[in-house]
């Protein structure tokens, strides 16, 4: 049962008597709308437990930080990626996830994600770097293959964006609909540019100290030089940050239009371009603050 | 964090699990959750962490007894082997309790199986399997 409430997202499902919202209700909805991405996203999140335990025991370092730092970040990030898409699946055209092409495609996306995690985790278990590492025959083959996997898994943002765009019955108000689909497409395009540039270099630093030790808070971004991971981070989070920015914008202005949403998305792209150029010029992001 | 220190953590944790199993007739659901899931899972996470950290530097392997001996010359992998026993034996013990409950086997008969499983793992398992087999025969015969 759902009602049309005056809510920026549009139709909000009302669950009936008793609790309207809880973690289990939320998860049940995700499982219903996109079972594979939900299960995979939750499973990957659980991987963080043994990874954290390994981090506590391991003294080996890569780039100046614990070898398990990178697997942990990727497990977190890929879990969030999949669960975000599982959340957005409610806005896909009805029946799309049951179609043959989608089942094959989504299974391949999860396969690519699994491949990435095995590569990154396997490298860490062996005490070596995964990214930029082509020091032996196996790693030299893996690096471009993992690049291809990364592009494929990122394409899921594009596919979702275009599908949601085409869905006239998403139940979303126009401004929010625009914010969601444009930010998904932007995620794909901007990530391709940022991560593509990143992968073509020797490492993620441009000038500054070539170590993640003593680097910025949580993300280990460079404090004294350019760090291309900043642009990669913001590029990939377009799908979160643009709709989140659109929510209060809708509240303040009364009703967000498609043009308003486009403006927010465009401004965000400008921001990503700015941090990208900043890194290429060897300048740190928010120096002195992180 | 030394192997010996972690050993001192793992042993009492496993023991707690076995004690809860002994109390299972009075707290069946909690016993299943704690001894059948939580403690084996905790031990398994610890085991996995040790393997993730120390496997790549290990000498030896699984293909000959000499290579297994070489493996266990590493104190960390020796710890891992022990935690492997602790985790799996407890998991099997909890499984025996659940299956025994399902088959209505008196808990008094399950206790010796648990003791054997606790001390000598597989010996306890075959004791339970034998007990279950003969009990199934008994209930099959009395039903006809």
Contacts between the chains, C-beta under 8 A, distances in Angstrom:
chain1	res1	chain2	res2	distance
A	49	B	45	5.7
A	50	B	45	5.1
A	50	B	48	4.3
A	50	B	49	5.6
A	50	B	52	6.8
A	51	B	52	7.8
A	53	B	45	5.4
A	53	B	46	6.3
A	53	B	48	7.1
A	53	B	49	3.5
A	54	B	48	7.5
A	54	B	49	4.3
A	54	B	52	4.2
A	54	B	53	5.4
A	56	B	1	7.1
A	56	B	49	7.2
A	57	B	1	6.0
A	57	B	49	5.4
A	57	B	50	6.6
A	57	B	53	4.8
A	58	B	52	7.6
A	58	B	53	4.5
A	60	B	53	7.9
A	68	B	52	7.7
A	121	B	52	7.9
A	124	B	52	7.7
A	125	B	52	5.1
A	125	B	53	7.9
A	125	B	55	6.7
A	125	B	56	5.6
A	126	B	56	4.6
A	127	B	56	6.2
A	127	B	57	7.8
